[in-house]
Amino acid sequence: MPQGVRIECINKTDRYNPHERIQNVGGRNPSGTRWKMTQPAAIQAIEDGTYRFWVKPPNADSVWVIVARTAQGHKYLKTEADGEEPNNLLSLPECP
């Protein structure tokens, strides 16, 4: 069973394509230490069942992070609740 992990921050690139916008996702471990992984590593962790990521947007319920595909087949992360806007992941603060 995948471990549920909260994403609290991201690192963005200067790209506009959805599959290239997020470079890293991160958060805090139960011990308070910070963790960070690349978007491809997070995608792999979701697909292989290691982790199930979620975010807690301000003034909203928690939502699961899923793997999506562009029309060209490129994988990227987004939340289940995202339509076009707002983007729950891209609105997170930058990771240190």
C-alpha positions in Angstrom: 0.0 0.0 0.0 1.4 3.4 -0.9 2.5 5.8 1.8 0.6 9.1 1.8 3.0 12.1 1.6 2.1 15.8 1.7 3.7 18.0 -0.9 4.2 21.4 0.7 6.5 23.2 -1.8 7.9 22.9 -5.4 10.7 24.3 -7.5 9.6 25.6 -10.9 11.5 25.9 -14.1 11.1 28.8 -16.5 9.2 26.5 -19.0 5.5 26.9 -19.9 4.7 23.3 -20.9 2.9 21.5 -18.0 5.3 18.6 -18.1 8.3 20.9 -17.8 7.0 23.5 -15.2 7.8 21.6 -12.0 11.4 20.5 -11.4 11.1 19.3 -7.8 8.4 18.6 -5.2 9.1 18.6 -1.4 7.8 18.8 2.1 8.6 17.8 5.6 9.1 14.3 7.2 7.3 13.5 10.5 10.6 14.3 12.2 10.6 17.8 10.8 13.4 17.3 8.3 12.8 18.4 4.7 12.6 16.1 1.8 12.7 16.9 -2.0 12.6 14.8 -5.1 12.5 15.5 -8.9 9.2 15.4 -10.8 10.3 12.3 -12.7 11.1 10.5 -9.4 7.7 11.5 -7.9 6.0 10.3 -11.1 7.8 6.9 -10.8 7.0 6.7 -7.1 3.3 7.2 -7.8 3.3 4.7 -10.7 5.2 2.0 -8.8 3.0 2.4 -5.7 5.6 3.6 -3.3 3.9 7.0 -2.5 0.6 8.6 -2.9 1.1 12.4 -2.8 -1.4 15.0 -1.7 -1.6 18.8 -1.2 -3.7 21.0 1.1 -4.6 24.2 -0.7 -5.5 27.2 1.4 -9.2 27.3 2.3 -9.8 24.0 0.6 -9.9 20.2 1.2 -6.9 18.1 0.6 -6.5 16.7 -2.9 -4.5 13.8 -4.4 -1.7 14.4 -6.8 -1.9 12.3 -10.0 0.2 11.7 -13.1 -1.3 13.3 -16.2 -0.2 13.3 -19.8 0.1 16.1 -22.3 -1.4 15.6 -25.8 2.2 14.6 -26.9 2.3 11.9 -24.2 4.7 13.6 -21.7 4.0 12.9 -18.1 3.6 15.5 -15.4 2.1 16.0 -11.9 -1.2 17.7 -11.2 -3.9 17.4 -8.6 -7.2 15.6 -9.2 -9.1 18.8 -8.5 -7.3 20.9 -11.1 -9.0 22.0 -14.2 -7.2 24.7 -16.1 -6.9 27.1 -13.1 -6.1 27.4 -10.3 -3.2 24.9 -10.4 -2.8 23.6 -6.8 0.8 22.5 -7.3 2.1 25.6 -9.1 0.6 27.8 -6.4 2.7 26.2 -3.7 5.7 28.1 -2.4 9.3 27.4 -3.6 11.2 24.7 -1.8 14.4 25.8 -0.1 
